[in-house]
């Protein structure tokens, strides 16, 4: 049990640590990917909702304008 044994132990430990680190990294990357996908989806949803709202607003404004014009014509 001299310096050689210590080197072997260090090598085994580093290999185990590397394996653990690789697994952890894969897990973290997967979680990050899922989170970013969720974020992108929510952003898209928010954008579509905003688009729908603006379209509805534009339509209501157009309706109001046409009504006003019709009223003005009647007068």
N, C-alpha and C positions, 0 to 999 in steps of 0.2 A: 504494500500500500504506500507507494512513493508518489512522486510527481506525476508519473504516468497515469495512475488511477485518477488523480485529480483532473487531468486533462480529459480523460474518458468521461468522467462525470459531467464536466463542463460541456462537452460535446453533446452528451445525451440531453442535458438540461436545455441547451440552446435549441436543439432539434425539437424538443417538446414545446418549448416556448414559441418557436417558429410556427409549429402546427396550430397551437392555440391562437396565436396572432392571426394566422391565415383564416381560421374558422371565424374568429371575431370580426375580421375585416369583411369577409363575405357576408356575414349576418348584418353588419352595419350598412354595407353597400346596398343590400336588398331592402333594408328598412328605409334608407335614404331614397332609393328608387321609388318605393311605394309612396313615400311622403311627397316626392316631387310630382309623381303622377297624380296624386290626389289634389295637390296644389294647382297643377295645370288644369285638371278637370273643373275645380271650383272656379278658377279664373275664367275658363271658357263659359261655364254656367252663368257667372256674373255678367260676362260680356253679352251673352245671348239675351239675358234678362234685360240688360240695359238697352240693347238693340230693340227688343220687343217693346219696352216702355217708350223709347223715343219714337218708334213707329206709331204706337198708339197715340202719343202726344201729338205727333204731326197730323195724324188722321183727325183727331178731335179738333185741332186748330183749323184744319181745312174745312171740316163740317161747320164749325163756328163761323168761319169766313164766308162760306157759301150761304149760310143762313142770314148773315148780316147783309150780304150782297142782295139776296132775294128780298129781304126786308126793305133795303134801300130802293130796289127796283119797284117794289109795291108802292112805296112812298113816292 
